[in-house]
Amino acid sequence: MDLMLQPLRRYADFNGRARRSEYWLFALFVALVQMATGILSWFVGGDLSEDAFATPASAIIALLYLGFCLYIFVPSVAVSFRRLHDSGRTAWWMLLVLIPILGHLVLLIFMILDGTPGANRFGDDPKGASPATGTVG
């Protein structure tokens, strides 16, 4: 649960690195809130995709969901930047979202791949372990 909400604690921190678990647990948290909002709106008789303000209850749910989306926008971008930093890439790679489908697939792969072991130009390894140095023999 700690890693799931870590991006909210580092709200607008675009520096450093983020582990895969931090990124994906935050994505899970956002998805769970979205599903809960959809289920709740269905129970009150509204459909947020058609008329979010059909009933007073669905209007409240829609406004709360809008507030949530606005609130998580900055930490979502920040954790994505830090995730790219973990693999040694600059945040400029986020511009790939401007390329339909292919850009999103490339970013998805970047987010799935493991970060660089040890420190890189964006900071220390968030796993806390550095690769062993020296010779074996």
WODA-V943053 format. One record per helix or strand of 2 or more residues. SS is the DSSP state (@ for helix, = for strand). FROM is the first residue (numbers start at 1). LEN is the number of residues. If there is no record, write none. Layout:
BEGIN
{{SS	FROM	LEN} {SS	FROM	LEN}}
END
This chain:
BEGIN
{{@	2	8} {@	20	24} {@	56	31} {@	91	8} {@	102	11}}
END
